[in-house]
């Protein structure tokens, strides 16, 4: 892992696998970091060149003053891919990462040949709900949203979930300013019309216990894209690469193989 210095921002990123291999770009969820892919990476096809990054305001990337625009998050990933000379990648976006992936595919089809929209949608939540959450973090820090977020991510029995310690610590370690900045970007994003113009190979993944982006919402977005594939993971919530990495990796590998990318 190393910081990549862009003109206005330092982003933390890691690239692994053979240079020139089929590219896979991993974009994490709000309130997490590139660490959510730790257990997934060893399970992926060895031919892949994998780029993972911390979004601005998350992990070890810089936290500029918010609020952030979705266009800025898309541009960050675009600049990283240009920096590493990655083209025709499959972009896997989880939650907010899925919004970034959709926006990037519309903007730069030369960079994106396929998408994996994991626990994501063309529009996530309502603006007023995000404003309420932003206000809560502003007054009480990340702890103010912790329990409600863990329940949305992991389901009603979240306190018994074996993934809770990792997800909880990552969430609480997120910079409040970064979380609020990215939450504002989600609140202002509705990609229904633009995503409906996409025709590239797409796999949509939903978790049966996901309260943040329920399966019906994920499927509704998948239905906008002609020829998509849809997978429902039983017993998984909002962050399946942490909860069920082996099953998640198998879904990815099957899709990548089917489209000739692995």
C-alpha positions as CSV (number, residue, x, y, z in Angstrom):
1,X,0.0,0.0,0.0
2,X,1.3,3.4,-0.8
3,X,0.0,7.0,-1.0
4,X,-0.7,8.3,-4.6
5,X,-0.1,12.0,-4.8
6,X,-2.7,13.7,-7.1
7,X,-2.5,17.5,-7.6
8,X,-5.1,18.2,-4.9
9,X,-5.3,15.0,-2.9
10,X,-3.3,12.0,-1.5
11,X,-5.1,8.7,-2.0
12,X,-4.1,5.4,-0.4
13,X,-4.0,2.6,-2.9
14,X,-2.6,-0.8,-3.5
15,X,-2.1,-2.7,-6.8
16,X,-1.3,-6.4,-6.9
17,X,-1.1,-9.2,-9.4
18,X,0.6,-9.3,-12.8
19,X,1.1,-6.0,-14.5
20,X,-0.9,-6.0,-17.7
21,X,-3.3,-8.7,-16.5
22,X,-7.0,-8.2,-16.7
23,X,-7.8,-5.4,-14.3
24,X,-10.2,-5.5,-11.3
25,X,-10.8,-2.3,-9.4
26,X,-12.3,-2.6,-5.8
27,X,-14.2,0.3,-4.3
28,X,-15.3,-0.1,-0.7
29,X,-18.5,1.0,1.2
30,X,-19.1,4.1,3.3
31,X,-17.6,3.8,6.7
32,X,-15.1,1.1,5.8
33,X,-11.7,1.0,4.0
34,X,-9.8,-1.1,1.5
35,X,-9.3,-3.6,4.4
36,X,-12.7,-5.1,3.7
37,X,-11.1,-6.9,0.7
38,X,-8.2,-8.5,2.8
39,X,-9.7,-12.0,2.9
40,X,-11.1,-11.8,-0.6
41,X,-7.8,-11.1,-2.4
42,X,-6.1,-14.5,-1.9
43,X,-9.2,-16.2,-3.2
44,X,-9.4,-14.4,-6.6
45,X,-7.9,-15.7,-9.9
46,X,-4.1,-15.1,-9.9
47,X,-4.2,-13.7,-13.4
48,X,-5.9,-10.5,-12.2
49,X,-4.3,-7.1,-11.7
50,X,-6.2,-5.8,-8.7
51,X,-6.4,-2.1,-7.7
52,X,-8.0,-1.3,-4.3
53,X,-8.1,2.1,-2.8
54,X,-9.4,4.1,0.2
55,X,-11.9,6.7,-0.9
56,X,-11.3,10.3,0.1
57,X,-12.1,10.7,3.8
58,X,-11.6,7.0,4.5
59,X,-8.8,4.8,5.6
60,X,-5.4,6.3,5.0
61,X,-6.5,8.7,2.2
62,X,-6.7,12.4,2.8
63,X,-9.8,13.9,4.4
64,X,-10.5,17.2,2.7
65,X,-13.2,19.5,4.0
66,X,-16.7,18.3,3.0
67,X,-19.3,18.0,1.6
68,X,-18.0,15.9,-1.3
69,X,-19.7,15.7,-4.7
70,X,-20.2,12.2,-6.3
71,X,-18.4,13.6,-9.4
72,X,-15.3,14.2,-7.2
73,X,-15.3,10.6,-6.0
74,X,-15.7,9.3,-9.5
75,X,-12.8,11.5,-10.7
76,X,-10.6,10.2,-7.9
77,X,-11.0,6.6,-9.1
78,X,-10.6,7.8,-12.7
79,X,-7.3,9.5,-11.9
80,X,-6.0,6.5,-10.0
81,X,-6.8,4.2,-13.0
82,X,-5.1,6.6,-15.3
83,X,-2.1,6.7,-12.9
84,X,-1.7,2.9,-13.1
85,X,-2.6,2.8,-16.8
86,X,-5.6,0.5,-16.2
87,X,-8.1,0.2,-19.0
88,X,-11.0,-2.1,-19.8
89,X,-11.3,-3.0,-16.1
90,X,-14.1,-4.7,-14.3
91,X,-15.0,-2.3,-11.5
92,X,-16.5,-3.8,-8.3
93,X,-18.2,-1.2,-6.2
94,X,-19.8,-2.0,-2.8
95,X,-22.6,0.4,-1.6
96,X,-21.3,3.9,-2.3
97,X,-18.6,2.2,-4.4
98,X,-21.3,0.9,-6.6
99,X,-22.5,4.5,-7.2
100,X,-19.0,5.4,-8.1
101,X,-18.7,2.4,-10.5
102,X,-21.9,3.4,-12.3
103,X,-20.9,7.0,-12.7
104,X,-17.4,6.0,-13.9
105,X,-18.9,3.6,-16.5
106,X,-21.1,6.3,-17.9
107,X,-18.2,8.8,-18.0
108,X,-15.3,6.6,-19.2
109,X,-16.4,3.5,-21.0
110,X,-12.8,3.1,-22.1
111,X,-11.9,2.3,-18.5
112,X,-14.8,0.0,-17.7
113,X,-15.7,-3.1,-19.6
114,X,-17.8,-4.7,-16.8
115,X,-19.3,-3.9,-13.4
116,X,-20.0,-5.8,-10.2
117,X,-22.6,-3.8,-8.2
118,X,-22.4,-5.3,-4.8
119,X,-25.1,-4.3,-2.2
120,X,-25.7,-1.1,-4.2
121,X,-28.3,0.7,-6.3
122,X,-28.7,3.7,-8.6
123,X,-30.0,5.7,-5.7
124,X,-29.4,4.8,-2.0
125,X,-31.8,6.1,0.6
126,X,-33.5,9.4,0.8
127,X,-31.8,12.8,1.1
128,X,-33.6,13.6,4.3
129,X,-32.4,10.4,5.9
130,X,-28.8,11.1,5.0
131,X,-29.1,14.7,6.4
132,X,-30.4,13.2,9.7
133,X,-27.4,10.9,9.9
134,X,-25.0,13.6,9.0
135,X,-26.5,15.7,11.8
136,X,-26.1,12.8,14.2
137,X,-22.4,12.4,13.3
138,X,-21.8,16.1,13.5
139,X,-23.0,16.2,17.1
140,X,-22.0,12.8,18.4
141,X,-19.2,11.4,16.2
142,X,-19.2,8.0,14.6
143,X,-20.4,6.3,17.8
144,X,-23.8,8.1,17.4
145,X,-24.6,6.0,14.3
146,X,-22.8,2.8,15.3
147,X,-25.6,0.5,16.5
148,X,-28.1,1.6,13.9
149,X,-25.5,1.1,11.1
150,X,-24.4,-2.3,12.4
151,X,-28.1,-3.5,12.5
152,X,-28.7,-2.2,8.9
153,X,-25.5,-3.9,7.7
154,X,-25.8,-7.2,9.6
155,X,-29.5,-7.7,10.4
156,X,-31.4,-8.0,13.6
157,X,-29.0,-10.4,15.2
158,X,-26.0,-8.1,14.5
159,X,-24.6,-8.4,18.0
160,X,-24.0,-12.1,17.5
161,X,-22.4,-11.8,14.1
162,X,-18.8,-13.0,13.9
163,X,-18.0,-10.1,11.5
164,X,-19.1,-7.5,14.0
165,X,-15.7,-6.8,15.6
166,X,-14.0,-6.0,12.2
167,X,-16.8,-4.0,10.8
168,X,-17.4,-2.1,14.1
169,X,-13.8,-1.1,14.5
170,X,-13.4,0.0,10.9
171,X,-16.6,2.1,11.2
172,X,-15.6,3.8,14.4
173,X,-12.1,4.5,13.0
174,X,-13.6,6.4,10.0
175,X,-13.0,10.2,10.1
176,X,-16.3,11.8,10.8
177,X,-15.6,14.6,8.3
178,X,-14.9,12.0,5.6
179,X,-18.0,10.0,6.5
180,X,-20.2,13.1,6.3
181,X,-18.6,14.3,3.1
182,X,-19.3,10.9,1.4
183,X,-22.8,10.7,2.9
184,X,-23.6,14.1,1.3
185,X,-22.4,12.7,-2.0
186,X,-24.8,9.7,-1.7
187,X,-27.7,12.0,-0.7
188,X,-27.2,14.0,-3.9
189,X,-27.0,11.1,-6.3
190,X,-29.7,9.5,-8.4
191,X,-28.3,7.5,-11.3
192,X,-31.5,5.8,-12.5
193,X,-31.6,7.6,-15.9
194,X,-27.9,7.3,-16.7
195,X,-27.4,3.7,-15.4
196,X,-30.4,2.7,-17.7
197,X,-28.2,3.7,-20.7
198,X,-25.5,1.1,-19.8
199,X,-25.2,-2.2,-21.7
200,X,-21.9,-3.6,-20.4
201,X,-21.6,-7.0,-18.6
202,X,-22.9,-6.5,-15.0
203,X,-23.2,-8.8,-12.0
204,X,-25.4,-7.5,-9.1
205,X,-25.0,-9.0,-5.7
206,X,-27.4,-8.7,-2.8
207,X,-27.3,-9.9,0.8
208,X,-30.5,-11.4,2.2
209,X,-29.9,-9.7,5.6
210,X,-28.9,-6.3,4.1
211,X,-31.0,-3.5,5.5
212,X,-29.0,-0.7,3.8
213,X,-29.5,-1.9,0.2
214,X,-32.2,-4.6,0.4
215,X,-32.3,-7.3,-2.3
216,X,-35.3,-5.7,-4.0
217,X,-33.5,-2.4,-4.3
218,X,-30.4,-4.1,-5.8
219,X,-32.5,-6.1,-8.2
220,X,-34.4,-2.9,-9.3
221,X,-31.1,-1.3,-10.3
222,X,-29.8,-4.5,-12.0
223,X,-33.0,-4.6,-14.1
224,X,-32.0,-1.3,-15.6
225,X,-29.0,-2.9,-17.3
226,X,-29.7,-5.3,-20.2
227,X,-28.2,-8.7,-19.8
228,X,-27.2,-8.4,-16.2
229,X,-26.7,-11.3,-13.8
230,X,-28.2,-11.2,-10.3
231,X,-27.0,-13.2,-7.2
232,X,-28.6,-13.3,-3.8
233,X,-26.3,-14.3,-0.9
234,X,-28.2,-16.1,1.9
235,X,-27.0,-15.4,5.4
236,X,-25.1,-12.3,4.3
237,X,-25.7,-8.6,5.0
238,X,-24.3,-5.4,3.5
239,X,-20.5,-6.3,3.5
240,X,-20.3,-9.9,2.2
241,X,-16.6,-9.9,1.4
242,X,-16.0,-9.7,5.1
243,X,-18.9,-11.9,6.1
244,X,-18.6,-14.7,3.5
245,X,-15.4,-14.2,1.5
246,X,-15.2,-17.6,0.0
247,X,-18.8,-17.6,-1.3
248,X,-18.3,-14.0,-2.5
249,X,-15.1,-14.9,-4.3
250,X,-16.8,-17.8,-6.1
251,X,-19.5,-15.5,-7.4
252,X,-16.9,-13.1,-8.7
253,X,-14.7,-15.8,-10.3
254,X,-17.7,-17.3,-12.1
255,X,-18.7,-14.0,-13.5
256,X,-15.2,-12.9,-14.5
257,X,-14.7,-16.3,-16.2
258,X,-18.0,-16.1,-18.1
259,X,-17.1,-12.7,-19.5
260,X,-13.6,-13.8,-20.5
261,X,-11.9,-11.6,-17.9
262,X,-10.2,-14.4,-15.9
